[in-house]
Amino acid sequence: MPAGKTSTLTFRIAPALKEALRTAAEREHRSIANMVEVMIRDYCRHNEIAIPKEIGSLPAQIGEPKRQSGKNL
């Protein structure tokens, strides 16, 4: 898959888990799709599962805490 391309993933989830995911995404000012990606990256990092470079670099900041706009960190 060329760099920059994404894949569509469709799955079913219990309503309570969907609501928890929506809440987590809202708290971090992320989309649900981005929150799922962050969670997968965190799981892989925690369990020492390598993510291929092509995927791991889309974009470099995915999975890292978001910066608040207007603040220098």
N, C-alpha and C positions, 0 to 999 in steps of 0.2 A: 504494500500500500504506500503510495507516494507521501512524502512529508506534507503535513498540512491538511490531509484528508481525515475525516472522522467516519466512524461506522455507527449505524443505528442499532440500538439494542432495545428490544421490547420484551417485557416480562410482567407477570402478575405479582402483586404484593398485597398482604393483608391491609385493610383500611387503617388500622392503628399504626402499622409501621410506616405507611405512606404519610400519615399525619405527623409522625415523629420526624421523618425525613424532611417534610416541608418546614417544620418548626426549626430544625437544625439549619437548613438552608437560609431561612429568613434571618436567624440570629447572626449568621456570618455574611449576610448580604450577598448570597450566591444564588444561582439558579439551582433547581433540583438536579439537573444533569451534572452541573459542576460539583455539587455536593457529593453525588454518587462517585464521581471521579476522584475527589479528594479522599473519600472514605476507602476506596479501593487502593489508592496509592499508600495511604496510611497503613492499611492492612498488609500490603506487600512489604513495606519497609519494616514493619514490626515482625513479620514472619520470614524475613530475609528471602523474599521472592523477587528475582530480578525482573525489571521492566525493560524490554528492548529499547535501544537508543532512539529509534524512529518515533516510538510512542512516547518515551520518556521526555522528549524535548518539545512536546506540543501543548501549550507553550511552556517555557521554562518555569514560570511561576505557579503552574497548577499544582495544588497540594501544599503550597506554602501559605502562611497566613496572609490575608489581604491587608494592604495598608489603608489607613483611613485617609481620604483625600484632604489635602490642605495641611497635612501634618508632616513635618520632617522627622523621619525615624532613623 
